[in-house]
Amino acid sequence: MNSQKKDTQKLLENSQYAAEMLKGMAHNLRLLMICHIGAEEKSVLELAEYLGTSQSNVSQHLAKLRNLGILNSRRAANQIFYSVKNPEILELIKTMQKVFCRF
């Protein structure tokens, strides 16, 4: 395969990956979760309290983000803590905050 075809193939793979990540984050609660977690891990309970929704609802959204590889999870006793797996996701969120979170 020549260099241009390899570059085109890699670009296609990257765009498919980006589309999957964006679809996974395309929910207001999921975006808020990622923003709230930021650089510091949070428990399901902390996220539920912050968002004003049930732990069950939060857990379902967190599972989707974890399955996409956006979040890491860590169990400590009977709690699960979540952190952002990829710092590049935080850069994307920061950019979105600059654009969409103006008052």
Backbone bond lengths (Angstrom), bond angles and torsions (degrees), N, CA, C in turn:
res aa  C-N    CA-C-N  psi(-1)  N-CA   C-N-CA  omega(-1)  CA-C   N-CA-C  phi
1 M - - - 1.448 - - 1.539 107.46 -
2 N 1.340 116.34 134.42 1.457 118.16 -179.25 1.525 111.02 -77.23
3 S 1.322 115.62 169.50 1.464 121.85 -174.61 1.530 112.73 -60.47
4 Q 1.326 116.77 -40.93 1.471 119.76 -178.69 1.529 110.77 -66.04
5 K 1.329 117.44 -40.19 1.469 120.22 178.14 1.526 110.80 -65.98
6 K 1.350 117.45 -38.52 1.463 121.11 177.65 1.524 110.34 -63.26
7 D 1.349 115.99 -43.26 1.466 120.12 178.84 1.519 111.07 -63.24
8 T 1.324 116.58 -42.43 1.464 121.29 179.58 1.522 110.29 -64.58
9 Q 1.324 117.40 -41.95 1.462 121.54 178.69 1.521 110.73 -63.60
10 K 1.324 117.16 -43.24 1.466 120.97 179.41 1.529 110.36 -64.60
11 L 1.328 117.24 -41.39 1.459 121.31 177.40 1.528 110.99 -61.72
12 L 1.315 116.99 -40.71 1.462 121.56 177.35 1.526 110.68 -62.91
13 E 1.322 116.99 -45.30 1.465 120.79 178.73 1.537 110.70 -62.29
14 N 1.327 116.71 -44.01 1.465 120.62 179.33 1.518 111.83 -63.77
15 S 1.326 117.12 -39.33 1.467 119.76 -179.89 1.525 110.97 -68.67
16 Q 1.319 117.39 -35.52 1.468 120.34 176.70 1.529 110.12 -66.02
17 Y 1.322 116.61 -41.77 1.459 121.38 177.89 1.532 110.48 -62.72
18 A 1.325 116.29 -46.30 1.470 121.12 179.45 1.524 110.95 -60.63
19 A 1.324 116.86 -42.46 1.465 120.63 179.76 1.528 110.84 -62.64
20 E 1.333 117.67 -40.87 1.468 121.06 178.52 1.531 110.84 -64.02
21 M 1.325 116.91 -42.95 1.461 120.95 179.73 1.532 110.61 -64.47
22 L 1.320 116.77 -45.36 1.463 120.55 -178.99 1.529 111.43 -65.27
23 K 1.335 116.73 -39.52 1.467 119.16 176.57 1.522 110.53 -62.48
24 G 1.320 116.36 -40.61 1.460 120.63 -179.99 1.516 113.08 -65.79
25 M 1.317 117.06 -31.60 1.467 121.22 -179.76 1.523 112.02 -91.27
26 A 1.318 117.62 -5.48 1.470 121.99 -173.32 1.530 112.32 -77.66
27 H 1.304 115.45 57.22 1.460 122.32 175.63 1.523 106.25 -149.67
28 N 1.315 117.17 134.15 1.462 119.30 -174.17 1.532 112.77 -58.40
29 L 1.331 118.94 -39.37 1.467 119.64 179.86 1.525 111.56 -67.57
30 R 1.327 116.77 -38.69 1.466 119.23 179.29 1.525 111.05 -65.60
31 L 1.320 116.26 -40.77 1.467 119.20 177.24 1.523 110.74 -63.21
32 L 1.326 116.75 -43.72 1.466 120.08 178.34 1.531 111.59 -62.99
33 M 1.325 116.73 -37.96 1.463 120.33 178.03 1.522 110.51 -61.41
34 I 1.312 116.55 -48.47 1.464 120.42 -179.28 1.524 109.98 -62.06
35 C 1.326 116.78 -43.23 1.468 120.56 177.98 1.524 110.88 -60.52
36 H 1.318 117.16 -44.62 1.464 121.08 -177.18 1.525 111.47 -70.10
37 I 1.296 116.60 -37.69 1.465 119.36 178.11 1.532 108.55 -66.49
38 G 1.322 116.64 -48.08 1.461 120.58 179.17 1.505 112.20 48.28
39 A 1.316 116.18 -127.33 1.459 121.28 -178.06 1.525 112.22 -93.87
40 E 1.338 117.43 2.49 1.461 120.92 -176.53 1.523 109.71 -124.42
41 E 1.309 117.02 125.45 1.460 119.36 -177.80 1.520 111.55 -63.15
42 K 1.337 114.52 151.48 1.466 122.20 -179.03 1.526 108.67 -134.35
43 S 1.333 114.73 151.99 1.463 120.43 176.61 1.528 109.23 -87.77
44 V 1.317 115.34 165.33 1.462 121.01 176.11 1.527 109.45 -59.14
45 L 1.326 117.03 -42.88 1.466 121.32 179.82 1.530 111.44 -61.14
46 E 1.323 117.44 -45.11 1.470 120.55 178.78 1.530 110.98 -60.78
47 L 1.316 116.37 -41.68 1.462 120.08 179.89 1.524 111.36 -68.19
48 A 1.330 117.00 -40.49 1.470 120.54 179.23 1.527 110.47 -62.80
49 E 1.320 116.47 -42.71 1.465 120.15 178.53 1.524 111.11 -64.91
50 Y 1.318 116.89 -43.74 1.464 121.89 -179.71 1.529 111.39 -62.20
51 L 1.329 116.03 -41.67 1.465 120.91 -175.90 1.523 113.12 -86.87
52 G 1.330 116.96 -14.78 1.452 120.03 -178.94 1.518 113.25 68.89
53 T 1.309 115.94 38.04 1.462 121.21 179.30 1.524 108.65 -136.15
54 S 1.318 116.90 176.14 1.462 121.21 -175.67 1.529 111.92 -75.19
55 Q 1.328 114.45 155.35 1.461 119.84 175.77 1.525 110.93 -62.57
56 S 1.323 116.05 -34.78 1.464 120.40 178.68 1.531 110.94 -62.39
57 N 1.322 116.28 -45.53 1.459 120.86 179.21 1.532 110.47 -62.55
58 V 1.327 115.87 -45.73 1.467 120.80 179.07 1.527 109.96 -60.82
59 S 1.321 117.18 -44.99 1.469 121.33 -178.68 1.525 112.08 -59.88
60 Q 1.325 117.18 -39.74 1.463 120.50 179.09 1.529 110.90 -63.03
61 H 1.332 116.34 -44.57 1.465 120.03 179.64 1.532 111.00 -67.47
62 L 1.327 116.42 -40.64 1.460 120.11 178.80 1.523 111.38 -63.02
63 A 1.320 117.25 -38.50 1.467 120.97 178.67 1.525 110.42 -61.21
64 K 1.315 116.60 -41.50 1.467 119.99 178.86 1.528 110.23 -62.58
65 L 1.335 116.75 -45.57 1.460 120.50 179.66 1.526 111.73 -65.59
66 R 1.321 117.02 -37.08 1.468 120.84 177.61 1.527 110.73 -67.44
67 N 1.328 116.72 -43.14 1.468 120.63 -179.93 1.529 112.33 -64.07
68 L 1.324 116.60 -28.91 1.463 120.51 176.88 1.528 112.36 -80.05
69 G 1.327 116.60 -8.94 1.456 120.19 -179.37 1.515 113.23 85.01
70 I 1.331 116.93 16.92 1.466 121.08 179.64 1.525 110.31 -84.71
71 L 1.341 116.59 -35.23 1.463 121.55 -178.13 1.522 111.83 -119.57
72 N 1.315 115.01 151.86 1.463 123.43 168.33 1.519 107.35 -101.65
73 S 1.327 116.48 154.84 1.459 119.85 173.81 1.527 108.90 -129.21
74 R 1.345 113.87 150.57 1.461 121.17 179.45 1.515 107.65 -142.15
75 R 1.321 115.76 129.69 1.465 120.56 178.96 1.521 109.28 -94.74
76 A 1.343 114.84 134.23 1.465 121.85 173.65 1.523 106.05 -135.03
77 A 1.325 115.36 109.20 1.465 121.89 -174.92 1.525 109.32 57.18
78 N 1.341 117.89 -119.84 1.468 119.21 -177.61 1.530 112.46 -101.48
79 Q 1.330 117.02 14.20 1.464 120.36 178.69 1.516 110.86 -115.10
80 I 1.326 115.23 151.35 1.462 121.14 174.09 1.520 107.25 -116.70
81 F 1.317 115.17 131.04 1.456 121.82 179.48 1.525 109.16 -110.40
82 Y 1.321 115.36 143.00 1.459 121.45 -177.55 1.519 110.19 -119.46
83 S 1.317 115.27 144.65 1.458 122.03 174.77 1.528 108.19 -139.97
84 V 1.326 115.42 159.28 1.460 120.57 178.89 1.524 107.87 -76.90
85 K 1.319 115.84 126.55 1.457 122.04 -175.07 1.525 112.19 -75.44
86 N 1.308 116.09 -41.60 1.453 121.32 -172.24 1.530 109.73 -113.94
87 P 1.331 118.57 116.19 1.465 120.28 -179.82 1.535 113.02 -60.25
88 E 1.307 117.09 -23.63 1.470 119.79 178.06 1.525 111.18 -65.12
89 I 1.326 117.25 -29.83 1.473 120.94 175.80 1.533 108.96 -63.37
90 L 1.331 116.77 -40.82 1.464 119.90 178.27 1.525 111.36 -63.58
91 E 1.314 117.11 -36.19 1.475 120.34 176.92 1.520 109.99 -63.54
92 L 1.317 116.26 -41.94 1.467 120.64 177.69 1.528 110.16 -62.37
93 I 1.322 117.18 -44.76 1.466 121.76 179.59 1.530 110.55 -62.53
94 K 1.330 117.19 -42.71 1.468 120.34 178.24 1.526 111.01 -59.60
95 T 1.318 116.75 -42.16 1.465 120.64 178.10 1.517 110.52 -63.90
96 M 1.326 116.76 -42.40 1.468 120.48 178.71 1.529 110.71 -64.31
97 Q 1.338 117.04 -37.43 1.463 120.23 178.17 1.525 110.71 -62.31
98 K 1.333 116.98 -41.38 1.465 121.04 179.26 1.530 111.12 -61.06
99 V 1.327 115.73 -37.97 1.466 120.60 -176.83 1.531 111.95 -81.18
100 F 1.333 117.48 -43.65 1.463 121.31 -168.88 1.529 115.47 -104.71
101 C 1.308 118.69 -12.93 1.463 120.05 -173.43 1.526 112.65 -107.99
102 R 1.279 116.51 35.97 1.468 120.46 176.63 1.526 108.58 -87.77
103 F 1.299 116.01 144.41 1.464 120.81 179.05 1.511 109.86 -108.66
